[in-house]
Amino acid sequence: MGPSLLPLLARRLLKKYRPTTHFSDLGRSLGDELLTPTRIYACEVVDILKSDIDVKALMHITSDGFLNLLRVASPTGYVIHSLPELHPIFKIIEREANVTIEEMYRVFNMGIGFCLVVSHRGNHVTRAQETLKRHNVERYEIGRTVSDPEKAVVIEPVHLVGKDGRFRKRR
């Protein structure tokens, strides 16, 4: 886990707690959780790029969260149809710091540290997943690209639409 901005922002949001505060949701202290190292994906990504897997885009989901998907220079939007179980630290931050779900998805990666956009033609997705599995990386097929001149990210599980630097509830 360990997204890069999580410790700094979480410390600010949770400043009423000491690092030794134990959260049963985490099964350990807040300090131990916030000191969990960030996963670096360089080796896995290099292996995928050296193969003939048709990679369309790569992006870290840090700082601006899922809005980073919109940095791709094409009229592309994204529909996120599934996400892994939310890590307890995000639930704690949302609850204890009273952060809206829109702000949580704008600021945090919500457990998705890196995204690969891979062609669905042929067996490119399967091969990318096999490469990641060999590197012991948790991997999920979380969504799909869509043609979208307005460029938006739709996160279906939480009913959000993101564009123009923020998320809003989906109507």
Protein Blocks (a to p, Z undefined) as FASTA:
>chain_A
ZZfklmmmmmmmmmmpcfklccfklopafklmmmpccddfklmmmmmmmmmcdcfbdcdd
ehjlmmlmmmpgcdbddddfbdcdddfklmmmmmmnopafklmmmmmgnhpabdcdddfe
hjllmmmmmmmmmnopacddfbdcdddfkopaddfknopaceehiacddZZ
